[in-house]
Amino acid sequence: MLDACAPGAVIVPKPHHNWVVWYGRTYRGLPRGKHGARQNPEIEIGHVKKMARFFEILHCAKTKMPALA
Amino acid sequence: MTRYPLLYARRELVEGNGFVARVAVSGRALLTDEDGDFWVEGINPGGFAANGKSPSEALAELCSTFRAILFDIAADTESFGDFRAAVQKFFDETNAPALREWDEAVQQVKAGKLNAEWLAKRPADTKLGVDVVEVRQPAATNNELGEAALAA
């Protein structure tokens, strides 16, 4: 979804959250998943939706992730 | 969905790499009742959100998330000056979509169409900001409980 809707976005793991950096802005509240430092944790879809809203890419995100609709 | 415009204040003590900092924030957030699932989105500071099964649970989670983000920032910075600048940047990254809805909700509160009995009301134009101070002389008088209010 990020590749399509926020090209160039970078996910930066931090001790407590994953940060998503895009276009000079940072979403700092993406949970790291139930098991902390896994590479592809299952993230509650609501958090992904709030991140997409913050970056103002929600319309695009919904087309890539129907669960966001 | 019902949206509530919130103002909140928090004070946190954070250990960084070679410093201890006190962070006092006067922020704003948007609380949304999504069919019984409550979400709070930070507006200033923005870029984070929390949820819960009740407004108080969601707000408590927001505060916990805010503190954890300060810890992440502290882990990422090598000096107090860097930490203060990074916290200010965090505060300044406004959540624009949530702010638009916050403004609309404030108008509803002012028109008497929206209320939250569990919250006190404070003027929507209450001064916002974040104050980051290096702690050199700890004092009990600096302790302060957080609070949340409905922006009106």
Backbone of each chain as ProteinMPNN parsed JSONL, in Angstrom:
{"seq_chain_A": "MLDACAPGAVIVPKPHHNWVVWYGRTYRGLPRGKHGARQNPEIEIGHVKKMARFFEILHCAKTKMPALA", "coords_chain_A": {"N_chain_A": [[0.826, -1.199, 0.0], [1.915, 1.256, 0.867], [3.948, 1.525, -1.041], [2.484, 2.042, -3.337], [0.832, 4.221, -2.687], [2.265, 6.026, -1.185], [4.881, 6.593, -2.359], [8.273, 5.997, -1.804], [8.173, 6.175, 0.886], [9.492, 5.409, 4.095], [9.979, 2.849, 6.425], [10.837, 2.955, 9.726], [12.167, 1.17, 12.251], [11.691, 1.567, 15.723], [12.381, 1.556, 19.294], [9.833, 1.306, 20.564], [7.788, 1.754, 18.726], [7.008, 1.512, 15.206], [8.226, 3.869, 12.97], [6.96, 5.787, 10.305], [8.18, 7.395, 7.612], [7.638, 9.986, 5.417], [7.728, 12.253, 2.813], [8.779, 14.32, 4.352], [7.314, 14.193, 6.624], [6.368, 12.445, 9.626], [4.924, 9.521, 10.78], [4.502, 8.391, 13.914], [3.356, 6.459, 15.426], [2.9, 3.759, 14.807], [2.114, 0.587, 15.785], [4.333, -2.063, 16.862], [3.453, -4.572, 16.591], [2.209, -7.692, 17.96], [4.348, -9.237, 18.711], [6.521, -7.667, 18.968], [9.459, -7.1, 17.589], [9.223, -8.241, 15.043], [9.552, -8.586, 11.476], [7.353, -8.323, 9.743], [4.842, -7.684, 11.233], [1.496, -8.388, 12.342], [-0.547, -5.749, 12.129], [-2.951, -3.869, 13.785], [-5.712, -3.028, 11.87], [-6.952, -0.591, 12.141], [-4.97, 1.178, 13.006], [-3.382, 1.383, 10.767], [-5.154, 2.644, 9.094], [-5.457, 5.124, 10.376], [-2.9, 6.091, 10.063], [-2.783, 6.334, 7.274], [-4.672, 8.292, 6.942], [-3.427, 10.431, 8.253], [-1.304, 10.921, 6.513], [-2.762, 11.74, 4.414], [-3.546, 9.995, 2.381], [-5.6, 8.303, 2.286], [-7.708, 7.729, 0.538], [-6.468, 6.525, -1.68], [-5.238, 4.431, -0.311], [-7.381, 2.858, 0.463], [-8.108, 1.694, -1.923], [-6.093, -0.06, -2.306], [-6.036, -1.607, -0.069], [-8.607, -3.21, 0.76], [-9.698, -3.739, 3.258], [-9.544, -1.418, 4.654], [-11.643, 0.108, 3.938]], "CA_chain_A": [[0.0, 0.0, 0.0], [2.786, 2.43, 0.916], [4.65, 1.653, -2.32], [1.575, 2.612, -4.331], [0.176, 5.464, -2.264], [3.244, 6.93, -0.588], [6.162, 6.105, -2.882], [9.449, 6.546, -1.135], [8.014, 6.122, 2.338], [10.458, 4.518, 4.747], [9.586, 2.371, 7.755], [12.011, 2.973, 10.599], [11.858, 0.549, 13.547], [12.166, 2.211, 16.95], [12.171, 0.606, 20.401], [8.441, 1.099, 20.966], [6.891, 1.826, 17.568], [7.613, 1.742, 13.901], [7.962, 5.192, 12.416], [6.855, 5.817, 8.855], [8.628, 8.727, 7.192], [7.282, 10.248, 4.024], [7.532, 13.636, 2.403], [9.15, 15.219, 5.439], [6.451, 13.994, 7.785], [6.611, 11.164, 10.283], [3.895, 8.901, 11.612], [5.336, 7.766, 14.948], [2.548, 5.625, 16.314], [2.518, 2.449, 14.267], [2.547, -0.465, 16.721], [5.284, -3.022, 16.311], [2.838, -5.892, 16.532], [2.14, -8.404, 19.235], [5.609, -9.879, 19.062], [7.586, -6.675, 19.012], [10.4, -6.714, 16.546], [9.133, -9.011, 13.802], [9.65, -7.754, 10.28], [6.038, -8.071, 9.159], [3.846, -8.009, 12.252], [0.101, -8.065, 12.052], [-0.878, -4.472, 12.751], [-4.381, -3.615, 13.795], [-6.016, -2.268, 10.655], [-7.303, 0.775, 12.517], [-3.77, 2.013, 13.074], [-2.967, 1.645, 9.382], [-6.105, 3.626, 8.572], [-5.129, 6.44, 10.947], [-1.671, 6.54, 9.422], [-3.117, 6.762, 5.91], [-5.377, 9.574, 7.09], [-2.419, 11.437, 8.602], [-0.549, 11.253, 5.303], [-3.759, 12.166, 3.415], [-3.522, 9.038, 1.27], [-6.593, 7.284, 2.651], [-8.485, 7.331, -0.641], [-5.626, 5.561, -2.406], [-5.002, 3.258, 0.547], [-8.577, 2.017, 0.433], [-8.123, 0.927, -3.168], [-5.056, -1.091, -2.212], [-6.34, -2.455, 1.091], [-10.061, -3.14, 0.932], [-10.051, -3.794, 4.685], [-9.58, -0.052, 5.174], [-12.874, 0.797, 3.504]], "C_chain_A": [[0.866, 1.256, 0.0], [3.511, 2.625, -0.415], [3.772, 2.359, -3.351], [1.096, 4.009, -3.955], [1.132, 6.488, -1.653], [4.631, 6.501, -1.046], [7.338, 6.808, -2.218], [9.333, 6.547, 0.376], [8.965, 5.082, 2.931], [9.931, 4.139, 6.124], [10.846, 2.246, 8.606], [11.637, 2.358, 11.945], [12.486, 1.328, 14.699], [11.863, 1.263, 18.11], [10.701, 0.31, 20.679], [7.441, 1.105, 19.808], [7.714, 1.755, 16.292], [7.248, 3.151, 13.471], [7.865, 5.046, 10.894], [7.132, 7.248, 8.417], [8.304, 8.908, 5.727], [7.086, 11.748, 3.818], [7.796, 14.622, 3.546], [8.284, 15.105, 6.674], [6.657, 12.588, 8.346], [5.384, 10.729, 11.067], [4.644, 8.043, 12.625], [4.6, 6.719, 15.769], [2.157, 4.27, 15.781], [3.019, 1.346, 15.201], [3.482, -1.456, 16.047], [4.703, -4.419, 16.238], [2.966, -6.62, 17.852], [3.479, -8.97, 19.67], [6.791, -8.94, 18.85], [8.345, -6.468, 17.736], [10.32, -7.541, 15.269], [9.155, -8.077, 12.591], [8.282, -7.392, 9.714], [4.923, -8.413, 10.155], [2.448, -7.703, 11.761], [-0.249, -6.812, 12.833], [-2.389, -4.294, 12.697], [-4.719, -2.646, 12.662], [-6.371, -0.815, 10.962], [-6.1, 1.692, 12.566], [-3.268, 2.345, 11.663], [-3.869, 2.718, 8.772], [-5.781, 5.028, 9.097], [-3.841, 6.985, 10.344], [-1.956, 7.066, 8.018], [-3.847, 8.108, 5.941], [-4.384, 10.688, 7.371], [-1.651, 11.885, 7.363], [-1.46, 11.727, 4.162], [-3.692, 11.304, 2.142], [-4.615, 7.983, 1.463], [-7.384, 6.802, 1.434], [-7.724, 6.269, -1.442], [-5.462, 4.276, -1.604], [-6.201, 2.3, 0.514], [-8.651, 1.174, -0.844], [-7.122, -0.22, -3.123], [-5.312, -2.078, -1.079], [-7.824, -2.356, 1.37], [-10.507, -3.164, 2.397], [-10.148, -2.406, 5.3], [-10.895, 0.648, 4.873], [-13.938, 0.792, 4.606]], "O_chain_A": [[0.61, 2.2, -0.749], [3.674, 3.756, -0.872], [4.255, 3.171, -4.139], [0.972, 4.88, -4.816], [0.831, 7.681, -1.616], [5.462, 6.095, -0.234], [7.38, 8.032, -2.094], [10.29, 6.884, 1.074], [9.205, 4.025, 2.347], [9.492, 4.995, 6.892], [11.787, 1.534, 8.257], [10.872, 2.955, 12.704], [13.659, 1.698, 14.651], [11.159, 0.27, 17.925], [10.356, -0.827, 21.0], [6.364, 0.519, 19.914], [8.935, 1.914, 16.298], [6.098, 3.571, 13.594], [8.604, 4.273, 10.285], [6.424, 8.182, 8.794], [8.659, 8.073, 4.894], [6.365, 12.407, 4.567], [7.107, 15.634, 3.677], [8.485, 15.822, 7.655], [7.064, 11.67, 7.634], [4.871, 11.469, 11.906], [5.333, 7.092, 12.257], [5.163, 6.154, 16.706], [1.182, 3.681, 16.247], [4.227, 1.192, 15.382], [3.434, -1.662, 14.835], [5.402, -5.358, 15.858], [3.724, -6.223, 18.738], [3.719, -9.161, 20.862], [7.912, -9.375, 18.588], [7.898, -5.713, 16.873], [11.267, -7.54, 14.483], [8.807, -6.901, 12.702], [8.079, -6.268, 9.254], [4.149, -9.342, 9.923], [2.247, -6.868, 10.879], [-0.247, -6.819, 14.064], [-3.017, -4.546, 11.669], [-4.099, -1.593, 12.515], [-6.125, 0.079, 10.152], [-6.2, 2.865, 12.206], [-2.791, 3.451, 11.407], [-3.407, 3.587, 8.032], [-5.826, 6.002, 8.345], [-3.704, 8.191, 10.138], [-1.439, 8.11, 7.619], [-3.653, 8.95, 5.066], [-4.484, 11.771, 6.794], [-1.381, 13.073, 7.182], [-0.984, 12.071, 3.081], [-3.768, 11.797, 1.017], [-4.558, 6.903, 0.874], [-7.691, 5.616, 1.314], [-8.287, 5.244, -1.826], [-5.538, 3.175, -2.149], [-6.035, 1.081, 0.537], [-9.196, 0.071, -0.835], [-7.282, -1.226, -3.815], [-4.869, -3.225, -1.12], [-8.253, -1.5, 2.144], [-11.581, -2.661, 2.728], [-10.766, -2.234, 6.35], [-11.218, 1.666, 5.485], [-15.03, 1.326, 4.412]]}, "seq_chain_B": "MTRYPLLYARRELVEGNGFVARVAVSGRALLTDEDGDFWVEGINPGGFAANGKSPSEALAELCSTFRAILFDIAADTESFGDFRAAVQKFFDETNAPALREWDEAVQQVKAGKLNAEWLAKRPADTKLGVDVVEVRQPAATNNELGEAALAA", "coords_chain_B": {"N_chain_B": [[-21.016, 8.252, 13.359], [-19.594, 9.896, 16.104], [-17.846, 12.822, 16.869], [-15.487, 14.215, 19.051], [-14.015, 17.191, 20.101], [-10.96, 17.535, 21.603], [-8.929, 18.92, 24.234], [-5.819, 18.575, 25.808], [-3.546, 18.031, 28.541], [-0.318, 17.094, 29.44], [2.374, 15.937, 31.428], [5.583, 14.756, 31.329], [8.39, 12.857, 32.413], [11.479, 12.226, 31.07], [14.165, 10.086, 30.421], [17.128, 10.622, 28.73], [19.952, 10.209, 26.512], [22.34, 10.982, 28.446], [20.999, 13.011, 29.698], [18.179, 14.323, 31.542], [14.861, 15.022, 30.911], [12.054, 17.196, 31.179], [8.905, 17.089, 29.843], [6.339, 19.069, 28.919], [3.214, 19.181, 27.675], [0.671, 20.895, 25.938], [-1.868, 19.95, 24.259], [-3.917, 19.002, 21.39], [-6.58, 16.862, 20.383], [-8.539, 14.469, 18.565], [-11.38, 12.782, 19.399], [-13.133, 9.954, 18.444], [-16.138, 8.256, 18.202], [-16.53, 5.251, 16.982], [-18.85, 3.446, 16.363], [-18.91, 2.302, 18.983], [-16.288, 1.607, 19.256], [-13.659, 3.363, 20.338], [-11.622, 5.908, 19.12], [-8.73, 7.895, 19.376], [-7.112, 10.523, 17.884], [-4.051, 12.126, 17.666], [-3.567, 15.58, 17.156], [-2.039, 17.961, 17.446], [0.484, 17.2, 19.395], [0.841, 15.447, 16.252], [0.425, 12.458, 14.221], [0.053, 10.057, 15.565], [-2.076, 7.656, 17.182], [-4.701, 6.207, 19.177], [-6.701, 3.597, 20.618], [-9.72, 2.339, 22.221], [-12.156, 0.651, 24.309], [-13.755, 2.404, 25.535], [-14.18, 5.955, 26.07], [-12.411, 6.811, 28.107], [-10.616, 4.713, 28.242], [-9.472, 4.837, 25.703], [-8.283, 7.37, 25.834], [-6.455, 6.986, 27.906], [-4.803, 5.171, 26.684], [-3.84, 6.737, 24.627], [-2.245, 8.524, 26.041], [-0.341, 6.79, 27.047], [0.815, 5.944, 24.67], [1.825, 8.36, 23.744], [3.828, 8.828, 25.674], [5.494, 6.66, 25.124], [6.345, 7.336, 22.577], [7.863, 9.58, 23.129], [9.904, 8.276, 24.482], [10.964, 6.798, 22.365], [11.935, 8.895, 20.811], [13.845, 9.9, 22.546], [15.619, 7.783, 22.596], [16.647, 8.042, 20.147], [18.158, 10.298, 19.979], [21.105, 12.226, 20.709], [21.703, 14.257, 22.415], [20.52, 16.777, 24.73], [19.644, 19.052, 23.378], [19.138, 18.101, 20.782], [17.096, 16.342, 21.388], [15.103, 18.081, 22.346], [14.583, 19.587, 20.024], [13.618, 17.576, 18.356], [11.304, 16.767, 19.685], [9.84, 19.099, 19.481], [9.457, 19.155, 16.723], [7.883, 16.894, 16.423], [5.609, 17.786, 17.787], [4.795, 19.826, 16.096], [3.949, 18.61, 13.783], [1.195, 18.645, 12.386], [-1.923, 16.955, 12.338], [-3.695, 17.217, 9.693], [-6.223, 16.374, 8.429], [-7.629, 15.474, 10.697], [-7.674, 17.791, 12.158], [-9.383, 19.435, 10.679], [-11.825, 18.171, 11.141], [-11.911, 18.425, 13.869], [-12.204, 21.185, 14.164], [-14.78, 21.48, 13.066], [-16.231, 20.008, 14.915], [-15.869, 21.532, 17.199], [-17.427, 23.724, 16.557], [-19.901, 22.543, 16.706], [-20.051, 21.97, 19.417], [-20.049, 24.565, 20.433], [-22.454, 25.409, 19.436], [-24.175, 24.049, 20.969], [-24.923, 21.528, 20.22], [-23.445, 19.334, 20.74], [-22.073, 17.494, 23.367], [-20.111, 16.415, 26.174], [-20.492, 14.875, 28.939], [-18.723, 13.825, 30.715], [-16.471, 15.279, 30.617], [-14.715, 18.276, 31.422], [-15.128, 21.642, 30.17], [-13.127, 23.627, 28.002], [-11.857, 26.683, 26.609], [-11.669, 26.673, 23.066], [-9.631, 28.052, 21.901], [-7.527, 27.867, 23.6], [-4.152, 28.196, 24.587], [-1.747, 26.363, 22.822], [1.048, 24.113, 22.954], [4.445, 22.921, 23.409], [6.687, 22.284, 25.979], [9.958, 21.82, 26.674], [12.217, 20.944, 29.024], [15.408, 20.802, 30.489], [16.134, 18.801, 33.2], [17.615, 19.784, 36.053], [17.47, 20.313, 38.694], [15.603, 18.44, 40.391], [12.257, 18.585, 41.638], [9.527, 18.124, 43.83], [7.396, 19.765, 43.44], [7.155, 20.023, 40.766], [5.683, 17.953, 39.81], [2.779, 16.874, 38.155], [-0.564, 16.067, 37.449], [-2.122, 14.726, 34.523], [-4.631, 16.117, 32.279], [-7.782, 16.236, 30.589], [-10.005, 17.893, 28.335], [-13.09, 19.105, 26.942], [-13.07, 20.868, 23.968], [-14.32, 24.058, 23.574]], "CA_chain_B": [[-19.818, 8.53, 14.159], [-19.587, 11.158, 16.842], [-16.474, 13.298, 17.061], [-15.341, 15.137, 20.175], [-12.75, 17.939, 20.045], [-10.341, 17.497, 22.939], [-7.677, 19.568, 24.629], [-5.266, 17.798, 26.912], [-2.247, 18.451, 29.07], [0.459, 15.993, 30.021], [3.746, 16.249, 31.817], [6.324, 13.503, 31.388], [9.818, 12.914, 32.682], [12.106, 11.297, 30.123], [15.623, 9.953, 30.462], [17.765, 10.506, 27.424], [21.373, 9.853, 26.543], [23.118, 12.005, 29.136], [20.163, 14.09, 30.23], [16.807, 14.045, 31.956], [14.042, 16.128, 30.406], [10.637, 17.264, 31.511], [8.139, 17.495, 28.663], [4.98, 19.5, 29.268], [2.504, 19.437, 26.419], [-0.737, 21.292, 25.885], [-2.161, 19.509, 22.903], [-5.311, 18.783, 21.012], [-6.8, 15.544, 19.787], [-9.909, 14.215, 18.129], [-11.935, 11.506, 19.871], [-14.223, 9.529, 17.565], [-16.883, 7.053, 18.573], [-16.778, 4.48, 15.757], [-19.755, 2.34, 16.728], [-18.498, 1.67, 20.224], [-14.831, 1.525, 19.293], [-13.254, 4.765, 20.468], [-10.28, 6.227, 18.622], [-8.239, 9.25, 19.593], [-6.007, 10.883, 17.003], [-3.336, 13.338, 18.013], [-3.542, 16.622, 16.113], [-0.75, 18.558, 17.829], [1.271, 16.574, 18.348], [0.131, 14.539, 15.364], [1.185, 11.28, 13.822], [-0.172, 8.888, 16.4], [-3.472, 7.453, 17.54], [-4.912, 5.125, 20.141], [-8.115, 3.214, 20.683], [-10.169, 1.643, 23.41], [-13.581, 0.327, 24.316], [-14.446, 3.532, 26.152], [-13.375, 7.171, 25.905], [-11.314, 6.883, 29.078], [-9.613, 3.716, 27.85], [-8.765, 5.366, 24.533], [-7.441, 8.485, 26.274], [-5.331, 6.432, 28.666], [-3.906, 4.558, 25.7], [-3.173, 7.835, 23.919], [-1.196, 9.043, 26.929], [0.704, 5.771, 27.079], [1.49, 5.992, 23.368], [2.593, 9.614, 23.73], [5.028, 8.628, 26.483], [6.366, 5.73, 24.404], [6.969, 8.068, 21.462], [8.948, 10.382, 23.723], [11.011, 7.348, 24.741], [11.584, 6.515, 21.057], [12.7, 10.091, 20.417], [15.015, 9.965, 23.429], [16.573, 6.746, 22.174], [17.114, 8.416, 18.816], [18.903, 11.557, 20.03], [22.354, 12.115, 21.47], [21.886, 15.387, 23.322], [19.267, 17.401, 25.119], [19.227, 19.966, 22.31], [18.559, 17.291, 19.709], [15.825, 15.82, 21.892], [14.118, 19.18, 22.379], [14.217, 19.906, 18.642], [12.819, 16.472, 17.801], [9.981, 16.814, 20.322], [9.128, 20.234, 18.883], [9.046, 18.726, 15.38], [6.755, 15.974, 16.666], [4.431, 18.584, 18.144], [4.4, 20.692, 14.975], [3.422, 17.851, 12.647], [-0.255, 18.673, 12.574], [-2.777, 16.017, 11.603], [-4.61, 18.151, 9.028], [-7.614, 15.877, 8.31], [-8.263, 15.449, 12.024], [-7.891, 19.181, 12.582], [-10.598, 19.932, 10.018], [-12.98, 17.605, 11.862], [-11.868, 19.026, 15.209], [-12.81, 22.521, 14.038], [-16.23, 21.298, 12.874], [-16.804, 19.531, 16.178], [-15.896, 22.687, 18.117], [-18.613, 24.524, 16.217], [-21.069, 21.82, 17.235], [-20.066, 22.182, 20.87], [-20.438, 25.965, 20.666], [-23.868, 25.549, 19.084], [-24.964, 23.266, 21.916], [-25.368, 20.281, 19.591], [-22.546, 18.258, 21.144], [-21.575, 17.647, 24.73], [-19.52, 15.216, 26.781], [-20.69, 15.172, 30.362], [-17.6, 13.325, 31.508], [-15.323, 16.162, 30.453], [-14.854, 19.719, 31.611], [-14.956, 22.386, 28.912], [-12.126, 24.702, 27.98], [-11.927, 27.418, 25.347], [-10.974, 26.03, 21.949], [-8.423, 28.808, 21.547], [-6.517, 27.703, 24.654], [-2.811, 28.174, 24.004], [-1.146, 25.046, 22.643], [2.504, 24.15, 22.86], [5.211, 21.91, 24.141], [7.798, 22.887, 26.69], [10.932, 20.774, 27.001], [13.177, 21.55, 29.949], [16.368, 19.864, 31.065], [15.945, 18.762, 34.652], [18.874, 19.832, 36.795], [17.12, 20.304, 40.113], [14.264, 17.841, 40.532], [11.469, 19.086, 42.768], [8.192, 17.523, 43.869], [6.412, 20.741, 42.976], [7.026, 19.924, 39.306], [4.769, 16.867, 39.458], [1.45, 17.353, 37.77], [-1.401, 15.073, 36.786], [-2.637, 15.154, 33.233], [-6.062, 16.41, 32.221], [-8.375, 16.372, 29.256], [-11.214, 18.714, 28.359], [-13.779, 19.291, 25.666], [-12.815, 22.208, 23.426], [-15.604, 24.743, 23.354]], "C_chain_B": [[-19.971, 9.874, 14.853], [-18.142, 11.549, 17.11], [-16.442, 14.351, 18.159], [-13.988, 15.858, 20.056], [-12.147, 18.043, 21.445], [-9.126, 18.409, 23.032], [-7.117, 18.724, 25.766], [-3.916, 18.356, 27.327], [-1.586, 17.237, 29.712], [1.823, 16.518, 30.429], [4.476, 14.929, 32.017], [7.793, 13.779, 31.694], [10.485, 11.828, 31.84], [13.614, 11.273, 30.337], [16.146, 9.796, 29.049], [19.218, 10.107, 27.588], [22.181, 11.008, 27.133], [22.303, 13.147, 29.688], [18.846, 13.526, 30.734], [15.979, 15.26, 31.551], [12.614, 16.026, 30.925], [9.91, 17.829, 30.285], [6.719, 17.836, 29.11], [4.27, 19.88, 27.98], [1.081, 19.904, 26.697], [-1.164, 21.034, 24.456], [-3.639, 19.414, 22.609], [-5.414, 17.47, 20.257], [-8.269, 15.409, 19.42], [-10.325, 12.827, 18.599], [-13.127, 11.156, 18.994], [-14.833, 8.239, 18.082], [-17.25, 6.336, 17.277], [-17.578, 3.239, 16.126], [-19.262, 1.569, 17.949], [-17.011, 1.41, 20.335], [-14.339, 2.969, 19.286], [-11.809, 4.939, 20.016], [-9.954, 7.669, 18.982], [-7.047, 9.466, 18.676], [-5.35, 12.154, 17.518], [-3.38, 14.311, 16.851], [-2.263, 17.443, 16.268], [-0.447, 18.056, 19.239], [0.426, 15.615, 17.512], [0.963, 13.301, 15.085], [1.111, 10.124, 14.785], [-1.638, 8.837, 16.791], [-3.554, 6.305, 18.537], [-6.392, 4.797, 20.163], [-8.424, 2.48, 21.973], [-11.659, 1.388, 23.322], [-14.413, 1.405, 24.997], [-13.598, 4.774, 25.91], [-12.184, 7.21, 26.851], [-10.212, 5.885, 28.735], [-8.791, 4.227, 26.668], [-7.827, 6.508, 24.934], [-6.234, 7.991, 27.058], [-4.309, 5.821, 27.716], [-3.156, 5.631, 24.914], [-2.011, 8.372, 24.755], [-0.025, 8.07, 26.991], [1.515, 5.792, 25.783], [2.354, 7.245, 23.259], [3.908, 9.439, 24.493], [6.019, 7.715, 25.743], [7.051, 6.419, 23.218], [8.084, 8.969, 21.981], [10.157, 9.498, 24.021], [11.738, 7.0, 23.432], [12.446, 7.69, 20.61], [13.971, 10.191, 21.255], [16.074, 8.958, 22.999], [17.272, 7.135, 20.883], [18.022, 9.641, 18.834], [20.08, 11.439, 20.99], [22.575, 13.261, 22.437], [20.53, 15.966, 23.675], [18.745, 18.324, 24.006], [18.565, 19.234, 21.154], [17.178, 16.773, 20.124], [14.755, 16.914, 21.849], [13.648, 19.528, 20.959], [13.312, 18.824, 18.045], [11.413, 16.458, 18.407], [9.164, 17.976, 19.733], [8.629, 19.869, 17.482], [7.84, 17.795, 15.48], [5.487, 16.783, 16.946], [3.901, 19.344, 16.922], [3.818, 19.933, 13.788], [1.92, 17.644, 12.831], [-0.951, 17.606, 11.733], [-3.89, 16.837, 10.957], [-6.043, 17.611, 8.881], [-8.342, 15.865, 9.656], [-8.539, 16.868, 12.51], [-9.155, 19.762, 11.95], [-11.839, 19.434, 10.758], [-13.053, 18.152, 13.29], [-12.538, 20.395, 15.174], [-14.333, 22.416, 13.884], [-16.903, 20.885, 14.183], [-16.865, 20.654, 17.211], [-17.128, 23.541, 17.831], [-19.88, 23.856, 16.738], [-21.187, 21.999, 18.741], [-20.566, 23.594, 21.167], [-21.924, 26.188, 20.387], [-24.774, 24.757, 20.024], [-25.477, 21.958, 21.357], [-24.53, 19.081, 20.021], [-22.048, 18.536, 22.546], [-20.938, 16.337, 25.179], [-19.526, 15.466, 28.282], [-19.481, 14.783, 31.198], [-16.36, 14.216, 31.421], [-15.674, 17.599, 30.832], [-14.693, 20.398, 30.253], [-13.873, 23.446, 29.086], [-12.215, 25.408, 26.636], [-11.091, 26.76, 24.246], [-9.693, 26.752, 21.574], [-7.39, 28.811, 22.679], [-5.137, 27.528, 24.012], [-2.263, 26.745, 23.97], [0.369, 25.181, 22.637], [3.145, 23.0, 23.591], [6.43, 22.598, 24.732], [8.729, 21.761, 27.122], [12.053, 21.411, 27.813], [14.13, 20.484, 30.457], [16.272, 19.947, 32.587], [17.313, 18.72, 35.329], [18.632, 19.802, 38.293], [15.707, 19.746, 40.258], [13.546, 18.387, 41.762], [10.067, 18.498, 42.681], [7.128, 18.475, 43.338], [6.234, 20.7, 41.458], [6.068, 18.81, 38.871], [3.377, 17.421, 39.173], [0.692, 16.224, 37.09], [-1.884, 15.62, 35.454], [-4.124, 15.454, 33.3], [-6.504, 16.485, 30.766], [-9.665, 17.165, 29.391], [-11.818, 18.775, 26.972], [-13.535, 20.722, 25.195], [-14.135, 22.866, 23.071], [-15.375, 26.198, 22.962]], "O_chain_B": [[-20.419, 10.854, 14.259], [-17.324, 10.726, 17.52], [-17.268, 15.263, 18.187], [-12.947, 15.215, 19.926], [-12.77, 18.585, 22.357], [-8.405, 18.634, 22.06], [-7.873, 18.216, 26.595], [-3.245, 19.055, 26.567], [-2.222, 16.464, 30.428], [2.349, 17.45, 29.82], [4.032, 14.081, 32.791], [8.353, 14.797, 31.288], [10.1, 10.66, 31.894], [14.256, 12.32, 30.423], [15.677, 8.959, 28.278], [19.653, 9.718, 28.672], [22.644, 11.893, 26.413], [22.865, 14.16, 30.107], [18.455, 12.408, 30.4], [16.364, 16.397, 31.824], [12.053, 14.942, 31.084], [10.254, 18.892, 29.768], [5.996, 16.979, 29.618], [4.689, 20.802, 27.28], [0.391, 19.378, 27.569], [-0.854, 21.811, 23.553], [-4.49, 19.702, 23.451], [-4.477, 17.03, 19.591], [-9.122, 16.147, 19.912], [-9.703, 11.826, 18.245], [-14.031, 11.973, 18.819], [-14.134, 7.265, 18.362], [-18.161, 6.754, 16.562], [-17.045, 2.132, 16.19], [-19.206, 0.339, 17.942], [-16.525, 1.03, 21.4], [-14.579, 3.707, 18.33], [-10.906, 4.229, 20.457], [-10.809, 8.55, 18.898], [-6.091, 8.69, 18.688], [-6.029, 13.148, 17.776], [-3.247, 13.912, 15.694], [-1.498, 17.594, 15.316], [-1.103, 18.484, 20.189], [-0.559, 15.05, 17.986], [2.051, 13.119, 15.633], [2.016, 9.291, 14.821], [-2.347, 9.842, 16.739], [-2.606, 5.54, 18.714], [-7.23, 5.612, 19.777], [-7.532, 2.061, 22.71], [-12.335, 1.839, 22.397], [-15.64, 1.321, 25.027], [-12.417, 4.659, 25.58], [-11.081, 7.591, 26.458], [-9.027, 6.169, 28.913], [-7.571, 4.072, 26.634], [-6.707, 6.6, 24.432], [-5.127, 8.505, 26.899], [-3.102, 5.943, 27.923], [-1.985, 5.459, 24.577], [-0.93, 8.639, 24.231], [1.137, 8.478, 26.987], [2.741, 5.674, 25.8], [3.472, 7.198, 22.746], [4.968, 9.849, 24.02], [7.224, 7.965, 25.739], [8.2, 6.115, 22.897], [9.127, 9.103, 21.342], [11.299, 9.918, 23.835], [12.966, 6.919, 23.396], [13.549, 7.504, 20.097], [15.039, 10.524, 20.742], [17.271, 9.243, 23.035], [18.346, 6.627, 20.563], [18.601, 9.989, 17.805], [20.055, 10.664, 21.946], [23.538, 13.242, 23.205], [19.526, 15.69, 23.018], [17.544, 18.363, 23.736], [17.557, 19.689, 20.613], [16.232, 16.764, 19.336], [13.643, 16.69, 21.373], [12.458, 19.737, 20.727], [12.363, 19.124, 17.322], [10.44, 16.168, 17.71], [7.958, 17.853, 19.517], [7.515, 20.229, 17.101], [6.893, 17.907, 14.702], [4.423, 16.489, 16.402], [2.69, 19.481, 16.75], [3.252, 20.545, 12.881], [1.458, 16.628, 13.35], [-0.608, 17.387, 10.571], [-4.907, 17.12, 11.59], [-6.993, 18.333, 9.183], [-9.522, 16.203, 9.738], [-9.531, 17.11, 13.197], [-9.904, 20.491, 12.6], [-12.787, 20.189, 10.974], [-14.14, 18.317, 13.843], [-13.341, 20.724, 16.047], [-15.079, 23.177, 14.501], [-17.994, 21.35, 14.513], [-17.802, 20.721, 18.006], [-17.788, 24.022, 18.752], [-20.818, 24.531, 17.161], [-22.285, 22.159, 19.275], [-21.404, 23.792, 22.047], [-22.567, 27.034, 21.009], [-25.998, 24.791, 19.889], [-26.366, 21.337, 21.94], [-24.867, 17.941, 19.702], [-21.654, 19.654, 22.875], [-21.21, 15.279, 24.613], [-18.674, 16.176, 28.816], [-19.246, 15.35, 32.265], [-15.341, 13.951, 32.059], [-16.786, 18.068, 30.589], [-14.183, 19.799, 29.306], [-13.724, 24.062, 30.142], [-12.603, 24.802, 25.637], [-9.954, 26.347, 24.475], [-8.779, 26.158, 21.002], [-6.493, 29.653, 22.71], [-4.982, 26.807, 23.026], [-2.314, 26.021, 24.964], [0.901, 26.252, 22.345], [2.493, 22.221, 24.287], [7.107, 23.384, 24.071], [8.325, 20.857, 27.853], [12.748, 22.309, 27.337], [13.706, 19.385, 30.815], [16.324, 21.029, 33.172], [18.064, 17.754, 35.194], [19.469, 19.333, 39.064], [14.733, 20.498, 40.247], [14.165, 18.622, 42.8], [9.493, 18.388, 41.598], [6.085, 18.043, 42.847], [5.282, 21.269, 40.924], [5.687, 18.735, 37.703], [2.882, 18.311, 39.864], [1.244, 15.51, 36.253], [-2.034, 16.83, 35.284], [-4.796, 15.089, 34.265], [-5.718, 16.754, 29.857], [-10.334, 17.119, 30.423], [-11.149, 18.531, 25.967], [-13.768, 21.674, 25.94], [-14.959, 22.295, 22.356], [-16.335, 26.935, 22.737]]}, "name": "protein", "num_of_chains": 2, "seq": "MLDACAPGAVIVPKPHHNWVVWYGRTYRGLPRGKHGARQNPEIEIGHVKKMARFFEILHCAKTKMPALAMTRYPLLYARRELVEGNGFVARVAVSGRALLTDEDGDFWVEGINPGGFAANGKSPSEALAELCSTFRAILFDIAADTESFGDFRAAVQKFFDETNAPALREWDEAVQQVKAGKLNAEWLAKRPADTKLGVDVVEVRQPAATNNELGEAALAA"}
